[in-house]
């Protein structure tokens, strides 16, 4: 998997109508931008192959927007994303 290639671990994933939340455990040496780009590339390739209906939702020819948001979270991973919202810092 992409996360394993980056010596990382996908802990949780939650999809919204227009974006996705991922909780990923990474090593300090991991480049977040390269990891996110790899996740977007691989998922886009797979989704475009399996879900032709998504074509009308492409962002200027691509499935994902070029932007992303990353936040760090120190503490127990067990908190997961149940308390996570776009407006509220983790």
N, CA, C and O atoms as CSV, one atom per row, in Angstrom:
chain,resi,resn,atom,element,x,y,z
A,1,UNK,N,N,0.842,-1.188,0.000
A,1,UNK,CA,C,0.000,0.000,0.000
A,1,UNK,C,C,0.882,1.246,0.000
A,1,UNK,O,O,2.077,1.173,0.287
A,2,UNK,N,N,0.292,2.367,-0.319
A,2,UNK,CA,C,1.038,3.622,-0.348
A,2,UNK,C,C,1.601,3.937,1.032
A,2,UNK,O,O,2.768,4.308,1.156
A,3,UNK,N,N,0.789,3.793,2.059
A,3,UNK,CA,C,1.272,4.094,3.412
A,3,UNK,C,C,2.449,3.203,3.792
A,3,UNK,O,O,3.419,3.682,4.379
A,4,UNK,N,N,2.379,1.935,3.470
A,4,UNK,CA,C,3.493,1.033,3.778
A,4,UNK,C,C,4.756,1.445,3.031
A,4,UNK,O,O,5.858,1.342,3.570
A,5,UNK,N,N,4.602,1.909,1.795
A,5,UNK,CA,C,5.757,2.380,1.026
A,5,UNK,C,C,6.461,3.541,1.719
A,5,UNK,O,O,7.661,3.746,1.532
A,6,UNK,N,N,5.721,4.296,2.514
A,6,UNK,CA,C,6.269,5.443,3.234
A,6,UNK,C,C,6.519,5.128,4.707
A,6,UNK,O,O,6.700,6.037,5.518
A,7,UNK,N,N,6.528,3.841,5.049
A,7,UNK,CA,C,6.737,3.422,6.433
A,7,UNK,C,C,5.748,4.127,7.363
A,7,UNK,O,O,6.104,4.564,8.457
A,8,UNK,N,N,4.495,4.227,6.899
A,8,UNK,CA,C,3.423,4.899,7.623
A,8,UNK,C,C,2.263,3.934,7.803
A,8,UNK,O,O,2.253,2.836,7.247
A,9,UNK,N,N,1.284,4.366,8.595
A,9,UNK,CA,C,0.145,3.493,8.870
A,9,UNK,C,C,-1.147,4.297,8.806
A,9,UNK,O,O,-1.305,5.292,9.514
A,10,UNK,N,N,-2.077,3.855,7.945
A,10,UNK,CA,C,-3.400,4.466,7.873
A,10,UNK,C,C,-4.202,3.956,9.060
A,10,UNK,O,O,-4.446,2.755,9.179
A,11,UNK,N,N,-4.607,4.854,9.930
A,11,UNK,CA,C,-5.340,4.475,11.129
A,11,UNK,C,C,-6.838,4.575,10.894
A,11,UNK,O,O,-7.601,3.701,11.305
A,12,UNK,N,N,-7.248,5.638,10.234
A,12,UNK,CA,C,-8.680,5.836,10.011
A,12,UNK,C,C,-8.891,6.682,8.769
A,12,UNK,O,O,-8.058,7.522,8.427
A,13,UNK,N,N,-10.018,6.454,8.093
A,13,UNK,CA,C,-10.385,7.226,6.915
A,13,UNK,C,C,-11.866,7.537,6.994
A,13,UNK,O,O,-12.675,6.674,7.335
A,14,UNK,N,N,-12.221,8.785,6.674
A,14,UNK,CA,C,-13.632,9.184,6.667
A,14,UNK,C,C,-13.871,10.070,5.455
A,14,UNK,O,O,-13.142,11.036,5.229
A,15,UNK,N,N,-14.882,9.742,4.687
A,15,UNK,CA,C,-15.204,10.521,3.505
A,15,UNK,C,C,-16.368,11.455,3.745
A,15,UNK,O,O,-17.343,11.088,4.401
A,16,UNK,N,N,-16.271,12.652,3.218
A,16,UNK,CA,C,-17.349,13.633,3.234
A,16,UNK,C,C,-17.823,13.791,1.789
A,16,UNK,O,O,-17.289,13.141,0.891
A,17,UNK,N,N,-18.809,14.639,1.561
A,17,UNK,CA,C,-19.336,14.782,0.199
A,17,UNK,C,C,-18.312,15.393,-0.760
A,17,UNK,O,O,-18.353,15.129,-1.961
A,18,UNK,N,N,-17.397,16.204,-0.234
A,18,UNK,CA,C,-16.445,16.867,-1.125
A,18,UNK,C,C,-14.991,16.772,-0.669
A,18,UNK,O,O,-14.129,17.449,-1.229
A,19,UNK,N,N,-14.708,15.954,0.324
A,19,UNK,CA,C,-13.328,15.777,0.765
A,19,UNK,C,C,-13.198,14.521,1.621
A,19,UNK,O,O,-14.188,13.877,1.969
A,20,UNK,N,N,-11.968,14.195,1.944
A,20,UNK,CA,C,-11.668,12.981,2.705
A,20,UNK,C,C,-10.778,13.349,3.890
A,20,UNK,O,O,-9.875,14.176,3.764
A,21,UNK,N,N,-11.036,12.733,5.036
A,21,UNK,CA,C,-10.168,12.872,6.207
A,21,UNK,C,C,-9.389,11.577,6.365
A,21,UNK,O,O,-9.973,10.494,6.343
A,22,UNK,N,N,-8.085,11.678,6.524
A,22,UNK,CA,C,-7.241,10.518,6.793
A,22,UNK,C,C,-6.482,10.769,8.083
A,22,UNK,O,O,-5.949,11.858,8.295
A,23,UNK,N,N,-6.433,9.775,8.931
A,23,UNK,CA,C,-5.583,9.825,10.115
A,23,UNK,C,C,-4.459,8.841,9.849
A,23,UNK,O,O,-4.676,7.631,9.793
A,24,UNK,N,N,-3.249,9.375,9.684
A,24,UNK,CA,C,-2.101,8.566,9.281
A,24,UNK,C,C,-0.975,8.770,10.289
A,24,UNK,O,O,-0.632,9.899,10.641
A,25,UNK,N,N,-0.417,7.670,10.738
A,25,UNK,CA,C,0.756,7.728,11.605
A,25,UNK,C,C,1.987,7.698,10.709
A,25,UNK,O,O,2.177,6.765,9.929
A,26,UNK,N,N,2.823,8.728,10.830
A,26,UNK,CA,C,4.012,8.822,9.983
A,26,UNK,C,C,5.258,8.995,10.843
A,26,UNK,O,O,5.181,9.375,12.012
A,27,UNK,N,N,6.386,8.713,10.248
A,27,UNK,CA,C,7.683,8.929,10.894
A,27,UNK,C,C,8.093,10.389,10.670
A,27,UNK,O,O,7.661,11.000,9.692
A,28,UNK,N,N,8.911,10.954,11.550
A,28,UNK,CA,C,9.344,12.345,11.375
A,28,UNK,C,C,10.044,12.610,10.038
A,28,UNK,O,O,9.996,13.732,9.533
A,29,UNK,N,N,10.684,11.609,9.467
A,29,UNK,CA,C,11.404,11.790,8.201
A,29,UNK,C,C,10.478,11.811,6.986
A,29,UNK,O,O,10.915,12.156,5.888
A,30,UNK,N,N,9.219,11.452,7.163
A,30,UNK,CA,C,8.283,11.347,6.043
A,30,UNK,C,C,7.905,12.724,5.512
A,30,UNK,O,O,7.552,13.619,6.279
A,31,UNK,N,N,7.983,12.884,4.205
A,31,UNK,CA,C,7.538,14.114,3.555
A,31,UNK,C,C,6.023,14.035,3.379
A,31,UNK,O,O,5.519,13.211,2.616
A,32,UNK,N,N,5.308,14.897,4.090
A,32,UNK,CA,C,3.847,14.873,4.025
A,32,UNK,C,C,3.369,15.178,2.613
A,32,UNK,O,O,2.445,14.530,2.123
A,33,UNK,N,N,3.978,16.149,1.957
A,33,UNK,CA,C,3.528,16.517,0.612
A,33,UNK,C,C,3.706,15.371,-0.380
A,33,UNK,O,O,2.844,15.155,-1.231
A,34,UNK,N,N,4.797,14.645,-0.285
A,34,UNK,CA,C,5.022,13.519,-1.197
A,34,UNK,C,C,4.061,12.374,-0.875
A,34,UNK,O,O,3.549,11.728,-1.790
A,35,UNK,N,N,3.811,12.115,0.404
A,35,UNK,CA,C,2.844,11.080,0.795
A,35,UNK,C,C,1.455,11.425,0.274
A,35,UNK,O,O,0.787,10.573,-0.313
A,36,UNK,N,N,1.013,12.663,0.481
A,36,UNK,CA,C,-0.316,13.083,0.017
A,36,UNK,C,C,-0.408,12.970,-1.501
A,36,UNK,O,O,-1.411,12.483,-2.023
A,37,UNK,N,N,0.617,13.410,-2.211
A,37,UNK,CA,C,0.618,13.312,-3.670
A,37,UNK,C,C,0.510,11.859,-4.122
A,37,UNK,O,O,-0.230,11.553,-5.057
A,38,UNK,N,N,1.235,10.973,-3.470
A,38,UNK,CA,C,1.175,9.548,-3.825
A,38,UNK,C,C,-0.205,8.972,-3.547
A,38,UNK,O,O,-0.736,8.215,-4.360
A,39,UNK,N,N,-0.793,9.323,-2.402
A,39,UNK,CA,C,-2.145,8.846,-2.078
A,39,UNK,C,C,-3.154,9.340,-3.110
A,39,UNK,O,O,-4.026,8.584,-3.537
A,40,UNK,N,N,-3.039,10.600,-3.511
A,40,UNK,CA,C,-3.954,11.153,-4.514
A,40,UNK,C,C,-3.762,10.479,-5.870
A,40,UNK,O,O,-4.742,10.153,-6.540
A,41,UNK,N,N,-2.525,10.270,-6.280
A,41,UNK,CA,C,-2.254,9.648,-7.589
A,41,UNK,C,C,-2.796,8.227,-7.662
A,41,UNK,O,O,-3.491,7.868,-8.613
A,42,UNK,N,N,-2.478,7.424,-6.656
A,42,UNK,CA,C,-2.902,6.020,-6.667
A,42,UNK,C,C,-4.418,5.915,-6.558
A,42,UNK,O,O,-5.037,5.159,-7.307
A,43,UNK,N,N,-5.027,6.665,-5.634
A,43,UNK,CA,C,-6.483,6.581,-5.473
A,43,UNK,C,C,-7.198,7.110,-6.712
A,43,UNK,O,O,-8.229,6.564,-7.105
A,44,UNK,N,N,-6.673,8.154,-7.328
A,44,UNK,CA,C,-7.276,8.694,-8.542
A,44,UNK,C,C,-7.249,7.672,-9.672
A,44,UNK,O,O,-8.245,7.481,-10.370
A,45,UNK,N,N,-6.113,7.024,-9.847
A,45,UNK,CA,C,-5.981,6.011,-10.897
A,45,UNK,C,C,-6.990,4.880,-10.685
A,45,UNK,O,O,-7.657,4.453,-11.628
A,46,UNK,N,N,-7.098,4.399,-9.447
A,46,UNK,CA,C,-8.021,3.298,-9.153
A,46,UNK,C,C,-9.478,3.727,-9.305
A,46,UNK,O,O,-10.284,2.995,-9.881
A,47,UNK,N,N,-9.817,4.903,-8.793
A,47,UNK,CA,C,-11.203,5.364,-8.876
A,47,UNK,C,C,-11.623,5.670,-10.309
A,47,UNK,O,O,-12.753,5.373,-10.695
A,48,UNK,N,N,-10.732,6.258,-11.101
A,48,UNK,CA,C,-11.070,6.551,-12.494
A,48,UNK,C,C,-11.331,5.269,-13.277
A,48,UNK,O,O,-12.163,5.242,-14.184
A,49,UNK,N,N,-10.616,4.211,-12.920
A,49,UNK,CA,C,-10.799,2.933,-13.600
A,49,UNK,C,C,-12.122,2.276,-13.195
A,49,UNK,O,O,-12.814,1.704,-14.038
A,50,UNK,N,N,-12.471,2.357,-11.919
A,50,UNK,CA,C,-13.641,1.651,-11.399
A,50,UNK,C,C,-14.918,2.483,-11.391
A,50,UNK,O,O,-16.010,1.914,-11.394
A,51,UNK,N,N,-14.819,3.805,-11.381
A,51,UNK,CA,C,-15.996,4.667,-11.250
A,51,UNK,C,C,-16.035,5.708,-12.365
A,51,UNK,O,O,-15.636,6.856,-12.168
A,52,UNK,N,N,-16.512,5.304,-13.520
A,52,UNK,CA,C,-16.592,6.212,-14.668
A,52,UNK,C,C,-17.540,7.383,-14.387
A,52,UNK,O,O,-17.397,8.449,-14.986
A,53,UNK,N,N,-18.502,7.195,-13.483
A,53,UNK,CA,C,-19.469,8.243,-13.161
A,53,UNK,C,C,-18.823,9.444,-12.460
A,53,UNK,O,O,-19.436,10.509,-12.386
A,54,UNK,N,N,-17.620,9.293,-11.954
A,54,UNK,CA,C,-16.946,10.396,-11.271
A,54,UNK,C,C,-16.374,11.425,-12.240
A,54,UNK,O,O,-15.954,12.504,-11.821
A,55,UNK,N,N,-16.355,11.104,-13.521
A,55,UNK,CA,C,-15.743,11.993,-14.508
A,55,UNK,C,C,-16.334,13.399,-14.465
A,55,UNK,O,O,-15.613,14.376,-14.667
A,56,UNK,N,N,-17.626,13.513,-14.207
A,56,UNK,CA,C,-18.261,14.835,-14.179
A,56,UNK,C,C,-17.866,15.648,-12.947
A,56,UNK,O,O,-18.179,16.836,-12.866
A,57,UNK,N,N,-17.193,15.030,-12.002
A,57,UNK,CA,C,-16.786,15.720,-10.776
A,57,UNK,C,C,-15.298,16.065,-10.756
A,57,UNK,O,O,-14.791,16.537,-9.738
A,58,UNK,N,N,-14.603,15.841,-11.846
A,58,UNK,CA,C,-13.161,16.093,-11.876
A,58,UNK,C,C,-12.854,17.566,-11.634
A,58,UNK,O,O,-13.623,18.448,-12.019
A,59,UNK,N,N,-11.733,17.811,-10.999
A,59,UNK,CA,C,-11.236,19.162,-10.729
A,59,UNK,C,C,-10.248,19.509,-11.832
A,59,UNK,O,O,-9.090,19.094,-11.781
A,60,UNK,N,N,-10.695,20.266,-12.826
A,60,UNK,CA,C,-9.855,20.644,-13.968
A,60,UNK,C,C,-9.114,19.442,-14.553
A,60,UNK,O,O,-7.908,19.506,-14.793
A,61,UNK,N,N,-9.833,18.357,-14.776
A,61,UNK,CA,C,-9.257,17.161,-15.375
A,61,UNK,C,C,-8.748,16.138,-14.380
A,61,UNK,O,O,-8.471,14.999,-14.756
A,62,UNK,N,N,-8.619,16.516,-13.127
A,62,UNK,CA,C,-8.144,15.591,-12.100
A,62,UNK,C,C,-9.228,15.308,-11.081
A,62,UNK,O,O,-10.115,16.133,-10.863
A,63,UNK,N,N,-9.161,14.173,-10.472
A,63,UNK,CA,C,-10.169,13.801,-9.481
A,63,UNK,C,C,-10.030,14.626,-8.210
A,63,UNK,O,O,-11.029,15.017,-7.606
A,64,UNK,N,N,-8.796,14.890,-7.804
A,64,UNK,CA,C,-8.556,15.610,-6.549
A,64,UNK,C,C,-8.117,17.046,-6.816
A,64,UNK,O,O,-7.472,17.334,-7.824
A,65,UNK,N,N,-8.468,17.921,-5.920
A,65,UNK,CA,C,-7.945,19.283,-5.934
A,65,UNK,C,C,-6.440,19.208,-5.669
A,65,UNK,O,O,-5.987,18.286,-4.990
A,66,UNK,N,N,-5.664,20.147,-6.183
A,66,UNK,CA,C,-4.223,20.112,-5.907
A,66,UNK,C,C,-3.881,20.475,-4.461
A,66,UNK,O,O,-2.745,20.272,-4.031
A,67,UNK,N,N,-4.830,20.999,-3.715
A,67,UNK,CA,C,-4.541,21.422,-2.341
A,67,UNK,C,C,-4.816,20.301,-1.341
A,67,UNK,O,O,-5.474,19.308,-1.652
A,68,UNK,N,N,-4.294,20.491,-0.140
A,68,UNK,CA,C,-4.570,19.584,0.973
A,68,UNK,C,C,-4.307,20.327,2.268
A,68,UNK,O,O,-3.655,21.372,2.272
A,69,UNK,N,N,-4.814,19.789,3.365
A,69,UNK,CA,C,-4.553,20.349,4.678
A,69,UNK,C,C,-3.987,19.241,5.550
A,69,UNK,O,O,-4.503,18.124,5.554
A,70,UNK,N,N,-2.936,19.546,6.282
A,70,UNK,CA,C,-2.334,18.565,7.189
A,70,UNK,C,C,-2.210,19.201,8.568
A,70,UNK,O,O,-1.832,20.364,8.701
A,71,UNK,N,N,-2.533,18.420,9.581
A,71,UNK,CA,C,-2.368,18.868,10.964
A,71,UNK,C,C,-1.650,17.781,11.731
A,71,UNK,O,O,-1.851,16.593,11.478
A,72,UNK,N,N,-0.819,18.185,12.658
A,72,UNK,CA,C,-0.161,17.184,13.500
A,72,UNK,C,C,-0.965,17.023,14.782
A,72,UNK,O,O,-1.648,17.942,15.234
A,73,UNK,N,N,-0.864,15.849,15.344
A,73,UNK,CA,C,-1.599,15.542,16.561
A,73,UNK,C,C,-0.676,14.767,17.480
A,73,UNK,O,O,-0.270,13.649,17.162
A,74,UNK,N,N,-0.348,15.349,18.603
A,74,UNK,CA,C,0.476,14.667,19.587
A,74,UNK,C,C,-0.434,14.091,20.653
A,74,UNK,O,O,-1.381,14.747,21.087
A,75,UNK,N,N,-0.160,12.901,21.066
A,75,UNK,CA,C,-0.980,12.298,22.104
A,75,UNK,C,C,-1.488,10.949,21.683
A,75,UNK,O,O,-0.921,10.290,20.811
A,76,UNK,N,N,-2.554,10.553,22.309
A,76,UNK,CA,C,-3.100,9.225,22.062
A,76,UNK,C,C,-3.765,9.156,20.704
A,76,UNK,O,O,-4.628,9.968,20.371
A,77,UNK,N,N,-3.352,8.184,19.935
A,77,UNK,CA,C,-3.969,7.954,18.630
A,77,UNK,C,C,-5.385,7.445,18.822
A,77,UNK,O,O,-6.215,7.588,17.924
A,78,UNK,N,N,-5.681,6.855,19.969
A,78,UNK,CA,C,-7.005,6.310,20.242
A,78,UNK,C,C,-8.117,7.329,20.159
A,78,UNK,O,O,-9.283,6.955,20.032
A,79,UNK,N,N,-7.785,8.621,20.227
A,79,UNK,CA,C,-8.808,9.653,20.108
A,79,UNK,C,C,-9.453,9.609,18.732
A,79,UNK,O,O,-10.630,9.931,18.570
A,80,UNK,N,N,-8.678,9.213,17.764
A,80,UNK,CA,C,-9.099,9.089,16.368
A,80,UNK,C,C,-9.751,10.372,15.869
A,80,UNK,O,O,-9.409,11.465,16.323
A,81,UNK,N,N,-10.683,10.240,14.942
A,81,UNK,CA,C,-11.239,11.430,14.311
A,81,UNK,C,C,-12.633,11.765,14.795
A,81,UNK,O,O,-13.277,12.637,14.212
A,82,UNK,N,N,-13.125,11.120,15.824
A,82,UNK,CA,C,-14.478,11.406,16.274
A,82,UNK,C,C,-14.628,12.842,16.746
A,82,UNK,O,O,-15.732,13.387,16.735
A,83,UNK,N,N,-13.526,13.461,17.162
A,83,UNK,CA,C,-13.574,14.840,17.629
A,83,UNK,C,C,-13.015,15.809,16.594
A,83,UNK,O,O,-12.777,16.977,16.900
A,84,UNK,N,N,-12.808,15.336,15.396
A,84,UNK,CA,C,-12.165,16.132,14.353
A,84,UNK,C,C,-13.214,16.829,13.497
A,84,UNK,O,O,-14.153,16.198,13.012
A,85,UNK,N,N,-13.050,18.115,13.319
A,85,UNK,CA,C,-13.888,18.841,12.373
A,85,UNK,C,C,-12.995,19.803,11.610
A,85,UNK,O,O,-11.856,20.047,12.010
A,86,UNK,N,N,-13.498,20.345,10.525
A,86,UNK,CA,C,-12.690,21.246,9.706
A,86,UNK,C,C,-12.400,22.563,10.415
A,86,UNK,O,O,-11.370,23.188,10.162
A,87,UNK,N,N,-13.293,22.986,11.295
A,87,UNK,CA,C,-13.137,24.271,11.956
A,87,UNK,C,C,-12.333,24.176,13.241
A,87,UNK,O,O,-11.795,25.181,13.706
A,88,UNK,N,N,-12.242,23.019,13.809
A,88,UNK,CA,C,-11.674,22.842,15.138
A,88,UNK,C,C,-10.308,22.177,15.067
A,88,UNK,O,O,-10.181,21.103,14.479
A,89,UNK,N,N,-9.278,22.791,15.653
A,89,UNK,CA,C,-7.964,22.135,15.631
A,89,UNK,C,C,-7.964,20.857,16.441
A,89,UNK,O,O,-8.691,20.730,17.426
A,90,UNK,N,N,-7.142,19.910,16.017
A,90,UNK,CA,C,-7.035,18.639,16.738
A,90,UNK,C,C,-6.179,18.834,17.960
A,90,UNK,O,O,-5.957,17.888,18.715
